[in-house]
Amino acid sequence: MNENEEKISVYIDVCRVIGRAVVLLKEAGQPVTQDRIKLMVQMHSEQNDDPYMSNSYATAQDVLMWN
């Protein structure tokens, strides 16, 4: 995989991580706020043991801190 393909793959996985958090919050009937999404991503990150996904969770957390 070349560098551009790797960046696209990480981008897609970060979107999935954040999207999953949003869906789970909606299913639980909780408000979808940036703070709640951050917390959900953090919780999933702590339960994860896959190095690739750990990178995706870390990148998602960085993206959520931009605001």
LODREN-820851 format. One record per residue (C-alpha): residue in three letters; x, z, y. Coordinates in pm, 1 decimal. Layout:
residues N
{voza 'ALA' {X Z Y}}
...
***
This chain:
residues 67
{voza 'MET' {0.0 0.0 0.0}}
{voza 'ASN' {145.9 -95.9 335.7}}
{voza 'GLU' {141.8 131.6 640.5}}
{voza 'ASN' {-167.9 -27.4 794.8}}
{voza 'GLU' {-365.7 1.0 471.0}}
{voza 'GLU' {-259.7 364.3 439.2}}
{voza 'LYS' {-381.3 440.3 793.7}}
{voza 'ILE' {-714.8 274.4 719.0}}
{voza 'SER' {-747.6 473.3 396.3}}
{voza 'VAL' {-678.1 802.2 577.2}}
{voza 'TYR' {-928.3 707.4 850.8}}
{voza 'ILE' {-1197.6 636.4 590.0}}
{voza 'ASP' {-1132.1 964.3 409.3}}
{voza 'VAL' {-1137.4 1163.8 734.7}}
{voza 'CYS' {-1474.6 1007.3 817.3}}
{voza 'ARG' {-1598.7 1103.3 470.1}}
{voza 'VAL' {-1479.6 1463.2 511.8}}
{voza 'ILE' {-1653.3 1501.2 848.2}}
{voza 'GLY' {-1962.7 1313.2 729.2}}
{voza 'ARG' {-1991.6 1533.4 421.6}}
{voza 'ALA' {-1982.1 1843.1 641.4}}
{voza 'VAL' {-2259.3 1701.2 861.3}}
{voza 'VAL' {-2477.6 1614.6 560.8}}
{voza 'LEU' {-2433.1 1960.5 407.3}}
{voza 'LEU' {-2521.4 2128.5 736.5}}
{voza 'LYS' {-2832.8 1910.2 771.9}}
{voza 'GLU' {-2938.2 1982.5 412.3}}
{voza 'ALA' {-2898.8 2355.7 477.6}}
{voza 'GLY' {-3113.7 2327.6 790.5}}
{voza 'GLN' {-2830.3 2450.4 1009.1}}
{voza 'PRO' {-2754.6 2312.6 1354.4}}
{voza 'VAL' {-2489.8 2042.2 1350.0}}
{voza 'THR' {-2237.4 2154.6 1608.8}}
{voza 'GLN' {-1868.1 2088.8 1641.2}}
{voza 'ASP' {-1790.2 2452.3 1560.0}}
{voza 'ARG' {-2002.9 2445.8 1244.3}}
{voza 'ILE' {-1845.5 2118.4 1132.8}}
{voza 'LYS' {-1498.4 2268.1 1189.5}}
{voza 'LEU' {-1591.3 2572.7 982.4}}
{voza 'MET' {-1734.7 2361.2 700.0}}
{voza 'VAL' {-1424.3 2139.3 691.2}}
{voza 'GLN' {-1203.7 2448.6 688.2}}
{voza 'MET' {-1400.7 2600.1 397.5}}
{voza 'HIS' {-1375.6 2279.3 195.2}}
{voza 'SER' {-1005.4 2254.7 273.3}}
{voza 'GLU' {-945.6 2605.0 139.6}}
{voza 'GLN' {-1124.4 2517.1 -186.3}}
{voza 'ASN' {-924.5 2197.0 -234.4}}
{voza 'ASP' {-612.2 2161.2 -448.7}}
{voza 'ASP' {-547.2 1786.7 -415.7}}
{voza 'PRO' {-245.4 1707.8 -190.9}}
{voza 'TYR' {-395.3 1379.6 -64.0}}
{voza 'MET' {-726.2 1542.1 26.0}}
{voza 'SER' {-540.9 1833.4 185.2}}
{voza 'ASN' {-390.5 1578.6 423.0}}
{voza 'SER' {-736.1 1432.3 490.7}}
{voza 'TYR' {-879.6 1777.2 565.4}}
{voza 'ALA' {-585.7 1862.3 793.0}}
{voza 'THR' {-627.7 1534.3 981.1}}
{voza 'ALA' {-1003.5 1592.5 1014.5}}
{voza 'GLN' {-936.9 1940.2 1153.8}}
{voza 'ASP' {-690.9 1791.1 1404.6}}
{voza 'VAL' {-947.2 1530.9 1513.0}}
{voza 'LEU' {-1211.4 1799.5 1562.2}}
{voza 'MET' {-973.1 1996.0 1786.2}}
{voza 'TRP' {-933.5 1705.6 2031.8}}
{voza 'ASN' {-1238.0 1815.6 2233.6}}
***
